């Protein structure tokens, strides 16, 4: 499916963040690139972008983006960009003859909304609009949002000044060529060349379907909305289904704050993974030195590394840099880090109590750690389905719990009891997972 994106306006209310609104970076990625990547996730395979203000700069960026993403992006020019937004849509009428997705360069939205529209079946002469029925949505600017009235799945009227309304216009449309005829009619008959004017004409004929939103959307129109969009994207990072309790309630709130700043710089997720690993290696070395001060510093550094370990995935999601290799690379480094941390603790105890039982406990702690990680994938997939059916969050025992135990043991100088606890907890949890899998 083709997609048309309007990126012609000046965006004067956001010029303090950059001269060209579509190119203003949000958490390290320009707004228009976020919209384009979301459109691709929704099933779009060819994109047209209408430019106007700062058009040459935007077109240069799009040329590079098209090469990076290996997609076709065709820039169109609206010389009347200072007038109504419907004129930008009309510049594409000679290029779009089948249903197409219509987006705004400053409206961020969940790919699920885009997919709901791309899979929606239009009748002849109809368009569809993604709508938000949550009239208390905190991301919405009530003074600027376009309001709609929906009845029986159809939009009856639209406008910013509506008093009787039950939803909001998200700025995400599925259009047939009927939109061009409606725009021309609205322009010629009432002098209204806005998209809302065209929607009103089609709505009067019962030709505008309402498609409810799935996930978030936000119109990034001013500094306040920009901050809301940033917060929404960061908050979206909290929904990682395989987070354990320590990650969810302790590590993740901290790592998200760190990732917010890392995303502004040219730092890759793999570099973050490597940095976290090196911190763990230094912590293991401190454990092996002996003495409480080294033990304390090692424990703090190990927990710090555990927090930073969440940033690689967060930055990857924020900057569209996720990869199979990156996930595998991080997992391999985590296993090495776990082994060295537990070996360092074992060596710390052996310095004062050199006997075979200590060595056995250390080996069993490492084995339990590895087996818990080895069984995680199958167990997570199995239990995720069960908890989703019950509408519950999955509670998971993983690396986050193990490293926190290491931190507590180091701070409280209770290394041997913590090693024993890791042996018991990790190995019993592994056996429990095997039982759950065998019963499935």
N, C-alpha and C positions, 0 to 999 in steps of 0.2 A: 504493500500500500504506500502511496505517496503522502507527503506531509508538507504543509505550508506553514511557515513561521513568520510572524510579523515582527520585524526588528528595525523599524524605520523611525521611531519617535526619538525625541531629544532626551527625555528622562531627566528633566532639570532638577527634580527633587533629590536625585542621587548623585549629582555632579560633584559633590564634595568627595566622593569615593572614586571618581574616575570620569574622564571626559566622554566616554562612550558607554552608555548603560549596559548594552548586551555583553560588553567585554569586562565589566566589573567582576573581579574574582570574589567568589563566595566560598570560603574555606579552601582557597587555592585553585578553584576551577571557575572560569568565566560563566556567567549566568547562561549565555546562549549555548555553551557546550553542555551544561547540565540538562537543558531542555532537549537538545539534540540526542544526547545519550539516553535520556528517558524515552524519547520517541522510538529510538532503535529497540530498546527493551520491550516496548509495546507492540512491536511487529512492523515498524516502518522500514522500507528499504530504499527510498529515494526522497530527498529533501529539497525544497525550494525555500529560500529565505529572502524576504522583501527588506531591502535596506533603504536608508534615506539619510538621516543625520549621521555624520562621520562614516558614510557608507564605504569609502575606500578602505579605511582601517578595518572595518568589519569584514569586508570581502577578502582582504589579505589574510585575516585570521581563518576564515572559513576555508580558504584554499589549503592552508596548512592542516587544518583539522580533517578535511576530506581525505588528504593523503595519509594522515595518521590512522584514521579509522577505516580506510579503504572503502569509502562510500561515495556516492554521487551527491554533491551539494551544488545546486544551481542558484546563484544570486540573481535577484531581480531588483530593479531600481524604481522607487516611487519618488518622482520629483516633487510631488505635492505632499510630502511627508508631514508638513505642519498642519495639514487639514485632518478631516475625520479618518479614523482607522480603517473604515470600509474601503477607502481608496487603495490602501495597500493590498487588500484582498483582491480587488478588481484587476490589479496588475498581473495576476496569475491566471486570468480566465482563459487565455489562449494555451495554457500548459496543462490544465487539469480538467479532464473530461469524465473522470470516474470518481467515485467517492474518495475523499481524502481527509486526513486529519489536519485540523486547523489549530495552531497553537500560538501563544504569545511568548516572546523572548524573555519576558520577565515574570512568567507564571511557572513556578516549580510545582510538580505534582508527582504523586506515586505512580509508578509504571502500571499498577493494577487498574487505575482509572483509564489510562491510555488503552490498555488491553481490552477493557470493557467496551470502549467505543469502537476500536478497530474490529471487534468481533460482532458488533451490533449490526443487524440487518436493516437497511434503510428501504423504505418504499419509494416509489417514483415521486420526485418533487419534495422529498423530506430531508431534514437535517436532524442531528441529535446533539444535545448539549450535556456535558458533564455537570451535574448539579450537586450542591452541598445542602442537605436538608437539616443540618445542625445549625440552627439559627443562633446558637450561643458559642459557636466556634471561636476560641480565643485568638486564632490566627487571622481572623477577619477584621478589617478596618471598616466599621459600620458607617463611617462618614463617606467612604469612597467606593464600597463594594456595590456591584450591580445586583439588584434584587430581582427575584422571579416569583411568579405565582404558578404553582403546579396543580393540575387536577387530572386524575385518571391517567397518570403517566404522560401527560402532555403539558407543555408550557403554554399558558394562556396569555401572559403578558410579562414584560421585562422592563426594567428601568432603575436608575439609582434613587429616584424619589418615591418609589412605591411604598405605600403605607400598609396595604394588605398584601403580605408576601409570606411564603413558607419555605424559602430556599435562596441560595446564592448561585450566581454564575461563576464557574471556576475558570472560564476562559479556555476550556478544552472542548473542541467541537469535532463532530464527524459531519462533513458536508458533502452534499451532492452538488452538481453544477447549478441547482436551483438557488444556491446562495448568491450567485452572480446576478441572476435575474432579479432577485429580491433587493439586492443592493442598488442596482440600476433604477428599479422602480421607486425605492425609498428616496434616492437622490433626486430623481426627476420630478416626483409628485409632491414631496413635502420638504425637499431640500435637506434631508437627513442622510448623510453618507456614512453613518456609524454602523457597526455590526449590530448593535441593539435595534436600530431602526429596521434592518433587514429581518431580524428575528421576529420583531413585532408583526411584520407583514405576513411572514410564514406562520406565525402562531395563530393569527386570525383565521387562517385556513386549516388549522389543526395539523400543521405539518412540521412541528418541532417536538421530537421525543425527548423526554427527560431521563438521563442515565445517572443514577446516584453514584456518588464518589465512593471509592474504596481506598482508604489511606489518606495521607495528608495532602493539602495543596495550600499554596500561599502566593499572593500577588506581591512581588518584591518591588514596591513602588516608591518607598521613601525610607529613610534611615531606620525608623521604628520597625517597618515591615522587614527590612534587611536583617535586623537583629532577631526578629521572630523566626525568620527562615533559617538562620544559622542555628538557633536553639532547637528548632524542629529537627534539623538534620542530625545534630549531635544527640538529641534524645532518641532518635531512631537507632542509634548504635547500642542502646541498652537492651534491645530485644533479641540478643543472641541466645538461641534456644539451648545451647549446650554449656552455658555458663554455670559454674557451681555457685554455691551460696556466698563464698568469699569473693569471687569475681563479681557477682551481681551486686552485692551490698557494700563492698569495701573497695576492691580494686578498680572496678569499672567507673564509679563516680570520679575517681582521681585520674585514671588514664584518659578519660574523655576530655578533661580539662587540659591535659598535656597534649593530646592529639589536636585539639583546637589550634594550638600554636604551631605544632609541627607541620600541620597541613599548609601553613603559609609559606613554607620553605621547600627547597628542592631536596627533600629527604625521602628516600625510598623505603617501603615497608621492609625489604630485606636488610637494609642498613640498620633499621630499628631492631630487627630480630637479632642481628649480629651484636649490636650494642648490649642488648639484654643478656645475651649469652656470655659476653665478656664480663659483665657485672657479676653474673653467677659464678664464673670461674675465679674471679678475684675473691668473692665471698668464700668459696671452697678453700682457697689458699689461706685465707685468714683463719678459718676453722682449724686447719692443719697446723698452724703455728703454735697453738696452745695458749693458755692464759685467757682470763675473762674479757679483757679489753678487745682482743682480737676476735673472740667469740661474739661479743656484742656487735662490733662493727660488721662482722660477717653476716650476722642475722639481719641487721638493718639493710645491708646491701642486697641480700637475697630477696627480701620482701620488696625492696625497690625494683629489683629486676623483674619480679613477678608482676608488678603494676605496669612497668614499661612493656612487658611481654604482650599486654593487651593493645598497645598502641599500634603495633604493626598491622593488625587486621583492621583497626579503626581507620587508620590513614589510608589503607588500601581501599576500603569501602567509600570513604569520603572523596578520594581522588581517582576512583575507577581503575585501580592498579591491582586488583585481586587476580591471582593466577594459581593454577594447580601447583606449579613449582614453589611459589611463595609459601603456600600452606604446608607443603611437604618439607621445605627447608626449615621452617619454623618448628615443625614437629621433631625433626631430627636434632636440631640444636637443643630443644627442650629435654629430649631424652639424655643427651650428653650432660646437660646442666644438672639434671636430677641425679645422675650417677655420681658426678663429682661433688655435689653438695652433700649427699649422703655419705660418700666416702670420706669427705673432709670431716664431717661430724664423727664418723667412726674412728678416724685417726686421732681426733681430739680426745676421745675417751681412752683409746689405747695408750696414749702418752702417760696416763696416770693409772690405768688398770689394764696392763697388758695380759690378756688371757683369751683363749679360744672362743669363749662364749660371746665376748664383745664382737669379735670378728664375724661370728655366725649371725648375730643380730644385725650387724651392718649389711651383710650379704643378703639376708632375707628382706631387709628394708628396700634394698635396691631391686631385688627380684619382684617384690610386691608393687613397687613403683612402676616397673616396666610392664608387668602383667595388667595392671589397672589401665595403663595407657593403651596396651595392645587390645584389650577387650572393649575399649570405649566406643569405637565406631559402630559395631553391631548393636551394642546395648543402647546407645543413644538413639539410633534409628528406631529400634523396637519400642523403647519407652516413650519417645516423642509422640508416636502415633496414639498410644494409650492416653497420655496426659492431654493431648489436644482434643480427643474425643470427650474427655471429662471437663474441658475448659480450665485445666489447671496448669500451673507452671511446673516444669520438671525440676526436681531437686537432684543435683548431680555431685558425686564425690569425684574430685579430680585433682589436678596439679595445684590448683589454687589453695585447696585445703592442706595439701602436703607441705607446701612452702610456708604457709602460715604456721603450721606446727613447728617447722624448723625455726622460724623466727621466734616463736614463743619459747621454745627450748633454749635458744641462744640467749635471749634477753633474761630469762629466769635461771639460767645456768643449770638447766635440767636436761642435759643432752641425752643421757642414757634412757630416762623415762620416755622422752619424746621418740627416740629411735624404736623403743619397744612398742609405743603407741602406733607408730607408722607401720611397723611389721603387722600388728594385729589388725588395724583398720584397713590397710590396703589389701592384705591377703584375704581377709574375710569378705570384703566387698567384691573382690575378684571371684571368689567362690560363689557368692550370692548371684552375681551376674551370670555365671555359667548355669546356675539353677534356673534363673528367669529365662535364659535363652533356650534351655532344654525343654521347658514347659510351653514355650510359644508354639 
